[in-house]
């Protein structure tokens, strides 16, 4: 049986790690491991991407191949300079792939929250007109545009607009990942800063569930350019999320409501309509997922 050789760019991150786990246990895939990227050196990035992509196509031979972009450290709090640097790295990879005759698939992990932050009439669907409110949202929309413009000649382009990801292994030093931050606050008793109203609605999807959806898309959409919303379809308020985290951690989480420049880029109501057939009836529930995050961060702190 032929397998699809997959290169996950950003395999060390929350989504990238989950994708690596999912692809490793799926017999349809063979994982290609690229070299470590020096993200601070543009020339080195260009060289590394070219070497890695050439090696991917050599290893794939006559088998299909796919590249999944799951990289990036930008968030809604990122500056324009930060996002421009990240876009330059993404552009470098796109140019490497588009300059060859190799035929494959390209998946971009985009952000539903960033894309639809200023959009009207939730719940937002794939037919909703995107309206970013932050440099981060503009970055994601620019990445989508670039992939669709530059890659169709030799790649099937699949865009996944992902809702709020959560799960074990998240970098708690980034100004994002609210569930992880709530757990850290529960364990340290250090107040967590909240920059939006407690009735703010968000859609949380467990990272392993999102990874499974992405893997299925890479297989099933391998000949069709497409854009999808990857979400749970079950929005919850921030207040409910805090209460749930308190119930699971069995402690009162200290909350500090503060103003922050990034608040203006946050939508109050970010309900999402997942693309048809992408919702998994066996998906991880929010309470079960939060408990997994709690146990993971607890273990990491005990082992530190």
VOFIVEX-995316 format. One record per residue: x, y, z of N, C-alpha, C in turn; residue number from 1; residue in three letters. Coordinates in steps of 0.2 Angstrom, whole numbers, plus 5000, padded with zeros to 4 digits. Layout:
residues N
[[X,Y,Z],[X,Y,Z],[X,Y,Z],NUM,ALA]
...
This chain:
residues 304
[[5004,4994,5000],[5000,5000,5000],[5004,5006,5000],1,UNK]
[[5003,5011,4995],[5007,5017,4995],[5004,5022,5001],2,UNK]
[[5009,5026,5003],[5007,5030,5009],[5009,5037,5007],3,UNK]
[[5006,5042,5010],[5007,5049,5008],[5013,5051,5013],4,UNK]
[[5018,5054,5010],[5024,5056,5014],[5022,5064,5016],5,UNK]
[[5022,5065,5023],[5020,5071,5026],[5025,5075,5029],6,UNK]
[[5026,5081,5028],[5031,5085,5031],[5027,5090,5035],7,UNK]
[[5027,5090,5042],[5024,5095,5046],[5028,5100,5048],8,UNK]
[[5027,5106,5046],[5032,5112,5047],[5029,5115,5054],9,UNK]
[[5033,5115,5059],[5030,5117,5066],[5028,5111,5070],10,UNK]
[[5032,5105,5069],[5030,5099,5072],[5031,5099,5080],11,UNK]
[[5034,5104,5082],[5036,5105,5089],[5030,5109,5093],12,UNK]
[[5026,5112,5090],[5020,5116,5093],[5015,5111,5095],13,UNK]
[[5010,5115,5098],[5004,5111,5101],[5000,5107,5095],14,UNK]
[[4999,5111,5090],[4995,5107,5084],[5000,5102,5080],15,UNK]
[[5006,5105,5079],[5011,5101,5076],[5013,5094,5079],16,UNK]
[[5013,5094,5086],[5014,5088,5090],[5008,5083,5089],17,UNK]
[[5002,5086,5090],[4996,5082,5089],[4996,5079,5082],18,UNK]
[[4998,5083,5077],[4998,5080,5070],[5003,5074,5070],19,UNK]
[[5009,5075,5072],[5014,5070,5072],[5011,5064,5075],20,UNK]
[[5008,5064,5081],[5005,5058,5084],[5000,5055,5080],21,UNK]
[[4995,5059,5077],[4990,5056,5073],[4993,5053,5067],22,UNK]
[[4998,5056,5063],[5000,5053,5057],[5004,5047,5058],23,UNK]
[[5008,5047,5064],[5012,5041,5066],[5007,5035,5067],24,UNK]
[[5001,5035,5069],[4997,5030,5070],[4992,5028,5065],25,UNK]
[[4993,5032,5059],[4988,5031,5054],[4992,5028,5048],26,UNK]
[[4990,5022,5046],[4994,5018,5041],[4994,5022,5034],27,UNK]
[[4990,5027,5033],[4990,5030,5026],[4996,5035,5026],28,UNK]
[[5000,5036,5031],[5005,5042,5031],[5012,5039,5033],29,UNK]
[[5017,5042,5030],[5024,5041,5032],[5026,5048,5034],30,UNK]
[[5029,5049,5040],[5031,5056,5042],[5038,5057,5039],31,UNK]
[[5039,5063,5037],[5045,5066,5035],[5047,5071,5040],32,UNK]
[[5053,5070,5043],[5056,5075,5048],[5061,5079,5045],33,UNK]
[[5059,5086,5045],[5064,5091,5042],[5069,5093,5047],34,UNK]
[[5074,5097,5045],[5079,5099,5049],[5076,5105,5054],35,UNK]
[[5080,5106,5059],[5078,5111,5064],[5079,5118,5060],36,UNK]
[[5074,5122,5061],[5074,5128,5057],[5076,5134,5062],37,UNK]
[[5081,5138,5060],[5083,5144,5064],[5078,5150,5061],38,UNK]
[[5073,5151,5065],[5068,5156,5063],[5070,5163,5063],39,UNK]
[[5076,5164,5066],[5079,5171,5067],[5083,5173,5061],40,UNK]
[[5085,5168,5056],[5089,5169,5051],[5086,5168,5044],41,UNK]
[[5083,5173,5041],[5079,5173,5034],[5083,5168,5029],42,UNK]
[[5090,5170,5028],[5094,5166,5023],[5094,5159,5025],43,UNK]
[[5095,5157,5032],[5095,5150,5034],[5088,5147,5033],44,UNK]
[[5083,5151,5034],[5076,5148,5033],[5075,5146,5026],45,UNK]
[[5077,5150,5021],[5076,5148,5014],[5080,5142,5012],46,UNK]
[[5086,5142,5015],[5091,5136,5013],[5088,5129,5016],47,UNK]
[[5085,5130,5022],[5083,5124,5026],[5076,5121,5022],48,UNK]
[[5072,5126,5021],[5066,5124,5017],[5067,5121,5011],49,UNK]
[[5072,5123,5007],[5073,5120,5000],[5076,5113,5001],50,UNK]
[[5081,5113,5006],[5084,5106,5007],[5079,5101,5009],51,UNK]
[[5075,5103,5014],[5069,5099,5017],[5064,5097,5011],52,UNK]
[[5062,5101,5007],[5057,5100,5002],[5060,5095,4997],53,UNK]
[[5066,5096,4995],[5069,5092,4990],[5070,5085,4993],54,UNK]
[[5072,5084,4999],[5072,5078,5002],[5066,5074,5003],55,UNK]
[[5060,5078,5005],[5054,5076,5005],[5052,5072,4998],56,UNK]
[[5053,5076,4993],[5051,5073,4986],[5055,5067,4984],57,UNK]
[[5061,5067,4986],[5065,5061,4985],[5063,5055,4989],58,UNK]
[[5061,5056,4995],[5059,5050,4999],[5052,5048,4997],59,UNK]
[[5048,5053,4995],[5041,5051,4992],[5042,5047,4986],60,UNK]
[[5046,5048,4982],[5047,5045,4975],[5040,5046,4971],61,UNK]
[[5038,5040,4970],[5031,5040,4966],[5025,5040,4970],62,UNK]
[[5026,5040,4977],[5021,5041,4982],[5018,5048,4982],63,UNK]
[[5012,5049,4984],[5010,5056,4986],[5014,5059,4992],64,UNK]
[[5014,5066,4992],[5017,5069,4997],[5012,5075,4999],65,UNK]
[[5013,5078,5005],[5009,5083,5008],[5014,5087,5012],66,UNK]
[[5013,5094,5012],[5016,5098,5017],[5010,5102,5021],67,UNK]
[[5011,5101,5028],[5006,5104,5033],[5010,5110,5036],68,UNK]
[[5007,5116,5035],[5010,5122,5039],[5006,5123,5046],69,UNK]
[[5010,5121,5051],[5007,5122,5058],[5012,5126,5062],70,UNK]
[[5016,5130,5059],[5021,5134,5062],[5018,5141,5064],71,UNK]
[[5022,5144,5068],[5021,5151,5070],[5020,5152,5078],72,UNK]
[[5022,5158,5080],[5021,5160,5087],[5017,5166,5088],73,UNK]
[[5014,5169,5082],[5010,5175,5082],[5004,5173,5086],74,UNK]
[[5001,5178,5089],[4994,5178,5092],[4991,5185,5091],75,UNK]
[[4985,5186,5094],[4981,5192,5094],[4985,5198,5097],76,UNK]
[[4990,5196,5101],[4993,5201,5105],[5000,5203,5101],77,UNK]
[[5001,5200,5095],[5007,5201,5091],[5007,5208,5088],78,UNK]
[[5013,5211,5087],[5013,5217,5083],[5014,5216,5076],79,UNK]
[[5013,5221,5072],[5013,5221,5064],[5020,5218,5062],80,UNK]
[[5025,5220,5066],[5032,5218,5064],[5033,5211,5065],81,UNK]
[[5030,5208,5071],[5031,5201,5072],[5027,5197,5067],82,UNK]
[[5021,5199,5065],[5017,5195,5060],[5021,5196,5053],83,UNK]
[[5024,5202,5051],[5027,5202,5045],[5033,5197,5044],84,UNK]
[[5037,5197,5050],[5042,5192,5050],[5040,5185,5049],85,UNK]
[[5034,5183,5052],[5031,5176,5051],[5029,5175,5044],86,UNK]
[[5026,5180,5041],[5023,5180,5034],[5029,5179,5030],87,UNK]
[[5035,5182,5031],[5041,5181,5027],[5043,5174,5027],88,UNK]
[[5043,5171,5033],[5045,5164,5033],[5040,5159,5029],89,UNK]
[[5034,5161,5030],[5029,5157,5026],[5030,5158,5019],90,UNK]
[[5031,5164,5017],[5032,5165,5009],[5038,5162,5007],91,UNK]
[[5043,5161,5011],[5049,5157,5009],[5047,5150,5007],92,UNK]
[[5043,5147,5011],[5041,5140,5010],[5037,5139,5004],93,UNK]
[[5032,5144,5003],[5028,5144,4997],[5032,5145,4991],94,UNK]
[[5037,5149,4991],[5041,5150,4985],[5045,5144,4983],95,UNK]
[[5047,5141,4988],[5051,5134,4987],[5047,5129,4984],96,UNK]
[[5041,5128,4986],[5036,5123,4983],[5034,5125,4976],97,UNK]
[[5032,5131,4975],[5029,5133,4969],[5034,5134,4963],98,UNK]
[[5041,5134,4965],[5046,5134,4960],[5048,5127,4957],99,UNK]
[[5044,5122,4959],[5046,5115,4957],[5040,5113,4953],100,UNK]
[[5041,5107,4950],[5036,5104,4946],[5033,5098,4950],101,UNK]
[[5035,5097,4956],[5032,5091,4960],[5025,5093,4962],102,UNK]
[[5021,5087,4961],[5013,5088,4962],[5012,5085,4969],103,UNK]
[[5009,5089,4973],[5007,5086,4980],[5001,5090,4983],104,UNK]
[[5001,5090,4990],[4995,5094,4993],[4999,5098,4998],105,UNK]
[[4995,5104,5000],[4998,5109,5005],[4992,5110,5009],106,UNK]
[[4993,5109,5016],[4988,5111,5021],[4990,5117,5025],107,UNK]
[[4986,5122,5025],[4988,5128,5030],[4983,5128,5036],108,UNK]
[[4986,5128,5042],[4982,5129,5048],[4981,5136,5049],109,UNK]
[[4975,5139,5047],[4973,5146,5048],[4970,5147,5055],110,UNK]
[[4967,5153,5056],[4964,5154,5062],[4957,5157,5061],111,UNK]
[[4952,5153,5063],[4945,5156,5063],[4944,5162,5067],112,UNK]
[[4947,5162,5073],[4946,5168,5077],[4949,5174,5074],113,UNK]
[[4955,5173,5072],[4959,5179,5068],[4955,5182,5062],114,UNK]
[[4953,5177,5058],[4950,5178,5052],[4943,5182,5053],115,UNK]
[[4939,5180,5057],[4932,5182,5058],[4931,5187,5064],116,UNK]
[[4936,5189,5067],[4936,5194,5073],[4931,5200,5072],117,UNK]
[[4931,5203,5066],[4927,5208,5065],[4921,5207,5060],118,UNK]
[[4919,5201,5059],[4914,5199,5054],[4907,5199,5057],119,UNK]
[[4902,5199,5053],[4895,5201,5056],[4891,5194,5056],120,UNK]
[[4886,5194,5060],[4881,5189,5060],[4883,5182,5062],121,UNK]
[[4886,5181,5068],[4888,5174,5070],[4881,5170,5071],122,UNK]
[[4882,5163,5070],[4888,5160,5070],[4891,5160,5063],123,UNK]
[[4898,5160,5063],[4902,5161,5056],[4902,5155,5053],124,UNK]
[[4901,5155,5046],[4902,5149,5042],[4907,5150,5037],125,UNK]
[[4909,5145,5033],[4914,5146,5027],[4911,5151,5022],126,UNK]
[[4905,5153,5022],[4902,5158,5018],[4903,5165,5021],127,UNK]
[[4905,5166,5027],[4905,5172,5030],[4911,5176,5027],128,UNK]
[[4910,5183,5026],[4916,5187,5024],[4921,5188,5029],129,UNK]
[[4927,5186,5028],[4932,5188,5034],[4933,5195,5035],130,UNK]
[[4934,5197,5041],[4936,5204,5043],[4941,5204,5049],131,UNK]
[[4947,5203,5048],[4952,5203,5053],[4952,5210,5057],132,UNK]
[[4953,5210,5063],[4954,5216,5067],[4961,5217,5070],133,UNK]
[[4965,5212,5069],[4972,5212,5072],[4977,5210,5067],134,UNK]
[[4984,5212,5068],[4989,5210,5063],[4989,5202,5062],135,UNK]
[[4987,5199,5068],[4987,5192,5068],[4982,5189,5063],136,UNK]
[[4976,5192,5063],[4971,5190,5058],[4973,5192,5051],137,UNK]
[[4976,5197,5050],[4978,5200,5044],[4984,5195,5041],138,UNK]
[[4988,5192,5046],[4993,5188,5044],[4990,5181,5041],139,UNK]
[[4985,5179,5045],[4982,5172,5043],[4978,5173,5036],140,UNK]
[[4975,5179,5035],[4972,5180,5028],[4977,5181,5023],141,UNK]
[[4982,5184,5024],[4988,5185,5019],[4991,5178,5018],142,UNK]
[[4992,5173,5023],[4994,5167,5021],[4989,5163,5017],143,UNK]
[[4983,5163,5018],[4978,5160,5014],[4978,5162,5007],144,UNK]
[[4979,5169,5006],[4979,5172,4999],[4985,5170,4995],145,UNK]
[[4991,5170,4999],[4997,5168,4996],[4997,5161,4993],146,UNK]
[[4994,5156,4998],[4994,5149,4996],[4990,5148,4990],147,UNK]
[[4984,5151,4990],[4979,5150,4985],[4982,5153,4978],148,UNK]
[[4986,5158,4978],[4988,5161,4972],[4994,5158,4969],149,UNK]
[[4999,5156,4974],[5005,5153,4972],[5006,5146,4971],150,UNK]
[[5001,5142,4974],[5002,5135,4974],[4998,5130,4970],151,UNK]
[[4992,5133,4967],[4988,5128,4963],[4991,5125,4957],152,UNK]
[[4996,5128,4954],[4999,5124,4949],[5002,5117,4950],153,UNK]
[[5004,5117,4956],[5007,5110,4958],[5005,5107,4965],154,UNK]
[[5000,5111,4968],[4998,5108,4974],[4990,5109,4975],155,UNK]
[[4987,5104,4978],[4980,5105,4980],[4981,5109,4987],156,UNK]
[[4978,5114,4987],[4978,5119,4993],[4972,5118,4997],157,UNK]
[[4973,5116,5004],[4968,5115,5008],[4969,5120,5014],158,UNK]
[[4964,5124,5015],[4964,5129,5021],[4960,5126,5027],159,UNK]
[[4962,5126,5033],[4958,5124,5038],[4958,5130,5043],160,UNK]
[[4952,5133,5044],[4952,5139,5049],[4950,5136,5055],161,UNK]
[[4955,5135,5060],[4954,5132,5066],[4951,5136,5072],162,UNK]
[[4947,5134,5076],[4944,5137,5081],[4950,5137,5087],163,UNK]
[[4948,5139,5093],[4953,5139,5099],[4955,5132,5100],164,UNK]
[[4961,5131,5099],[4964,5124,5101],[4966,5124,5108],165,UNK]
[[4965,5118,5111],[4968,5117,5118],[4970,5110,5119],166,UNK]
[[4974,5109,5123],[4976,5102,5125],[4983,5102,5128],167,UNK]
[[4985,5096,5130],[4991,5095,5134],[4997,5097,5130],168,UNK]
[[5002,5100,5133],[5008,5102,5129],[5009,5109,5127],169,UNK]
[[5004,5113,5128],[5004,5120,5126],[5009,5124,5130],170,UNK]
[[5012,5128,5126],[5017,5133,5129],[5014,5138,5133],171,UNK]
[[5015,5138,5139],[5011,5142,5144],[5014,5149,5145],172,UNK]
[[5020,5150,5141],[5023,5156,5141],[5021,5161,5136],173,UNK]
[[5016,5159,5132],[5013,5163,5126],[5007,5166,5129],174,UNK]
[[5006,5172,5127],[4999,5176,5129],[4993,5173,5125],175,UNK]
[[4992,5167,5126],[4986,5163,5123],[4986,5157,5126],176,UNK]
[[4981,5153,5124],[4979,5146,5127],[4976,5147,5134],177,UNK]
[[4970,5150,5134],[4967,5152,5140],[4966,5146,5145],178,UNK]
[[4964,5140,5142],[4963,5135,5147],[4969,5133,5150],179,UNK]
[[4975,5133,5147],[4981,5131,5150],[4983,5136,5155],180,UNK]
[[4981,5143,5153],[4983,5148,5158],[4978,5148,5164],181,UNK]
[[4972,5146,5164],[4968,5145,5169],[4971,5139,5174],182,UNK]
[[4973,5134,5171],[4976,5128,5175],[4982,5130,5179],183,UNK]
[[4986,5134,5175],[4992,5137,5179],[4990,5141,5184],184,UNK]
[[4985,5145,5184],[4983,5150,5189],[4980,5146,5195],185,UNK]
[[4977,5140,5193],[4974,5136,5198],[4979,5133,5202],186,UNK]
[[4985,5131,5199],[4990,5127,5203],[4995,5132,5206],187,UNK]
[[4996,5138,5204],[5000,5143,5207],[4997,5148,5211],188,UNK]
[[4990,5149,5211],[4986,5154,5214],[4988,5161,5212],189,UNK]
[[4992,5161,5206],[4994,5168,5204],[4988,5170,5199],190,UNK]
[[4985,5176,5201],[4979,5179,5197],[4981,5178,5189],191,UNK]
[[4975,5176,5186],[4976,5176,5178],[4972,5183,5176],192,UNK]
[[4976,5186,5171],[4973,5192,5168],[4968,5191,5163],193,UNK]
[[4962,5193,5163],[4957,5193,5159],[4955,5199,5155],194,UNK]
[[4956,5199,5149],[4955,5206,5145],[4949,5207,5141],195,UNK]
[[4944,5202,5142],[4938,5202,5138],[4932,5201,5143],196,UNK]
[[4926,5202,5141],[4920,5201,5145],[4919,5194,5147],197,UNK]
[[4916,5192,5153],[4915,5185,5154],[4910,5182,5150],198,UNK]
[[4906,5186,5147],[4901,5183,5142],[4903,5182,5135],199,UNK]
[[4909,5183,5134],[4913,5182,5128],[4912,5174,5126],200,UNK]
[[4910,5173,5120],[4909,5166,5117],[4914,5164,5113],201,UNK]
[[4917,5158,5114],[4922,5155,5110],[4920,5148,5109],202,UNK]
[[4923,5145,5104],[4923,5138,5102],[4930,5134,5103],203,UNK]
[[4930,5130,5108],[4936,5126,5109],[4936,5119,5106],204,UNK]
[[4941,5117,5103],[4942,5111,5100],[4948,5107,5103],205,UNK]
[[4948,5101,5105],[4953,5098,5108],[4958,5096,5102],206,UNK]
[[4965,5097,5103],[4970,5097,5098],[4970,5091,5095],207,UNK]
[[4969,5085,5098],[4970,5079,5095],[4964,5078,5090],208,UNK]
[[4958,5080,5092],[4952,5080,5087],[4954,5084,5081],209,UNK]
[[4956,5090,5082],[4958,5094,5076],[4963,5091,5072],210,UNK]
[[4968,5087,5075],[4973,5084,5071],[4970,5078,5067],211,UNK]
[[4966,5075,5070],[4962,5069,5066],[4958,5072,5060],212,UNK]
[[4955,5077,5061],[4951,5081,5055],[4956,5083,5050],213,UNK]
[[4962,5086,5052],[4966,5088,5047],[4969,5082,5043],214,UNK]
[[4971,5077,5046],[4974,5071,5043],[4969,5068,5038],215,UNK]
[[4962,5068,5040],[4957,5065,5035],[4956,5070,5029],216,UNK]
[[4957,5077,5030],[4956,5081,5025],[4962,5080,5020],217,UNK]
[[4968,5079,5022],[4974,5078,5018],[4973,5072,5013],218,UNK]
[[4969,5067,5016],[4968,5061,5012],[4962,5062,5007],219,UNK]
[[4957,5065,5010],[4950,5065,5006],[4950,5071,5001],220,UNK]
[[4954,5076,5003],[4954,5082,4999],[4960,5083,4994],221,UNK]
[[4963,5077,4993],[4970,5078,4990],[4969,5080,4983],222,UNK]
[[4963,5080,4980],[4963,5082,4973],[4958,5089,4972],223,UNK]
[[4956,5091,4978],[4951,5097,4977],[4954,5103,4982],224,UNK]
[[4955,5109,4979],[4956,5114,4983],[4950,5116,4987],225,UNK]
[[4951,5118,4994],[4945,5119,4998],[4947,5123,5004],226,UNK]
[[4942,5126,5007],[4943,5129,5013],[4938,5127,5018],227,UNK]
[[4940,5126,5025],[4935,5122,5030],[4936,5126,5036],228,UNK]
[[4931,5126,5040],[4931,5128,5047],[4931,5122,5051],229,UNK]
[[4936,5121,5055],[4938,5116,5060],[4936,5118,5067],230,UNK]
[[4931,5116,5070],[4928,5118,5076],[4924,5113,5079],231,UNK]
[[4922,5114,5086],[4918,5109,5089],[4911,5110,5088],232,UNK]
[[4909,5117,5086],[4902,5119,5085],[4898,5119,5092],233,UNK]
[[4902,5119,5097],[4899,5120,5104],[4902,5126,5108],234,UNK]
[[4900,5132,5107],[4903,5138,5110],[4901,5138,5117],235,UNK]
[[4906,5141,5121],[4904,5142,5128],[4907,5149,5130],236,UNK]
[[4904,5151,5135],[4906,5158,5138],[4912,5157,5142],237,UNK]
[[4916,5163,5142],[4922,5163,5146],[4920,5162,5154],238,UNK]
[[4915,5164,5156],[4913,5163,5163],[4911,5156,5164],239,UNK]
[[4908,5152,5160],[4907,5145,5160],[4914,5141,5160],240,UNK]
[[4918,5143,5156],[4925,5140,5156],[4929,5141,5162],241,UNK]
[[4928,5147,5165],[4932,5148,5172],[4929,5143,5177],242,UNK]
[[4922,5143,5177],[4919,5139,5182],[4921,5131,5181],243,UNK]
[[4921,5129,5175],[4923,5122,5173],[4930,5121,5176],244,UNK]
[[4934,5125,5174],[4941,5124,5176],[4942,5124,5184],245,UNK]
[[4938,5128,5187],[4938,5128,5195],[4935,5121,5197],246,UNK]
[[4930,5119,5194],[4927,5113,5196],[4932,5107,5196],247,UNK]
[[4936,5107,5190],[4940,5101,5189],[4946,5102,5193],248,UNK]
[[4949,5108,5194],[4955,5109,5198],[4953,5109,5206],249,UNK]
[[4947,5109,5207],[4944,5110,5214],[4948,5115,5218],250,UNK]
[[4948,5121,5215],[4951,5127,5218],[4948,5133,5215],251,UNK]
[[4948,5138,5219],[4945,5145,5216],[4951,5148,5212],252,UNK]
[[4950,5150,5206],[4955,5153,5202],[4955,5160,5203],253,UNK]
[[4960,5164,5205],[4960,5171,5206],[4960,5174,5199],254,UNK]
[[4955,5179,5198],[4954,5182,5191],[4956,5190,5192],255,UNK]
[[4959,5193,5187],[4961,5200,5187],[4958,5202,5181],256,UNK]
[[4953,5206,5181],[4950,5209,5174],[4954,5215,5173],257,UNK]
[[4957,5216,5167],[4962,5221,5165],[4960,5223,5158],258,UNK]
[[4963,5229,5157],[4963,5232,5150],[4969,5230,5146],259,UNK]
[[4968,5229,5140],[4974,5227,5136],[4973,5229,5129],260,UNK]
[[4978,5231,5125],[4978,5233,5118],[4975,5228,5114],261,UNK]
[[4976,5222,5115],[4973,5217,5111],[4966,5216,5111],262,UNK]
[[4963,5219,5117],[4955,5218,5118],[4951,5220,5112],263,UNK]
[[4954,5225,5108],[4950,5228,5103],[4949,5223,5097],264,UNK]
[[4954,5218,5097],[4954,5213,5091],[4950,5207,5093],265,UNK]
[[4947,5207,5099],[4943,5201,5101],[4936,5202,5100],266,UNK]
[[4933,5197,5096],[4926,5197,5095],[4922,5195,5102],267,UNK]
[[4916,5198,5103],[4912,5196,5109],[4909,5189,5108],268,UNK]
[[4907,5188,5102],[4903,5182,5100],[4907,5179,5094],269,UNK]
[[4910,5173,5095],[4914,5170,5090],[4911,5163,5089],270,UNK]
[[4905,5162,5089],[4902,5156,5087],[4903,5154,5080],271,UNK]
[[4905,5147,5079],[4907,5145,5072],[4902,5139,5070],272,UNK]
[[4901,5138,5064],[4898,5133,5061],[4903,5128,5057],273,UNK]
[[4905,5123,5060],[4910,5118,5057],[4908,5116,5050],274,UNK]
[[4913,5115,5045],[4911,5113,5039],[4908,5106,5039],275,UNK]
[[4903,5105,5035],[4899,5099,5035],[4903,5093,5035],276,UNK]
[[4902,5088,5039],[4905,5081,5040],[4912,5082,5044],277,UNK]
[[4914,5087,5046],[4920,5088,5050],[4919,5087,5058],278,UNK]
[[4913,5087,5060],[4912,5086,5067],[4912,5079,5069],279,UNK]
[[4916,5077,5074],[4917,5070,5076],[4913,5069,5082],280,UNK]
[[4908,5064,5081],[4904,5062,5087],[4907,5059,5093],281,UNK]
[[4913,5057,5092],[4917,5054,5097],[4923,5059,5100],282,UNK]
[[4922,5065,5098],[4926,5070,5100],[4927,5071,5108],283,UNK]
[[4933,5073,5110],[4934,5074,5117],[4930,5080,5120],284,UNK]
[[4926,5078,5125],[4922,5083,5128],[4926,5089,5131],285,UNK]
[[4924,5095,5132],[4927,5100,5136],[4930,5098,5143],286,UNK]
[[4925,5096,5147],[4928,5094,5154],[4933,5089,5153],287,UNK]
[[4933,5084,5149],[4938,5078,5149],[4945,5082,5146],288,UNK]
[[4944,5086,5141],[4950,5089,5139],[4953,5094,5144],289,UNK]
[[4949,5097,5147],[4952,5102,5153],[4956,5098,5158],290,UNK]
[[4953,5092,5160],[4956,5088,5165],[4963,5085,5162],291,UNK]
[[4963,5083,5156],[4969,5081,5153],[4975,5087,5153],292,UNK]
[[4973,5093,5152],[4977,5099,5152],[4980,5099,5159],293,UNK]
[[4975,5099,5164],[4977,5100,5171],[4982,5094,5173],294,UNK]
[[4981,5088,5171],[4985,5083,5173],[4992,5084,5170],295,UNK]
[[4992,5086,5164],[4999,5087,5160],[5003,5093,5163],296,UNK]
[[4999,5098,5165],[5003,5104,5168],[5005,5102,5175],297,UNK]
[[5001,5099,5179],[5003,5097,5185],[5009,5092,5185],298,UNK]
[[5009,5087,5180],[5015,5083,5180],[5021,5087,5178],299,UNK]
[[5021,5092,5173],[5026,5096,5171],[5029,5100,5177],300,UNK]
[[5025,5102,5181],[5027,5106,5187],[5031,5102,5192],301,UNK]
[[5028,5096,5193],[5031,5091,5198],[5038,5089,5195],302,UNK]
[[5039,5088,5189],[5045,5086,5186],[5050,5091,5185],303,UNK]
[[5048,5097,5186],[5053,5103,5184],[5058,5103,5190],304,UNK]
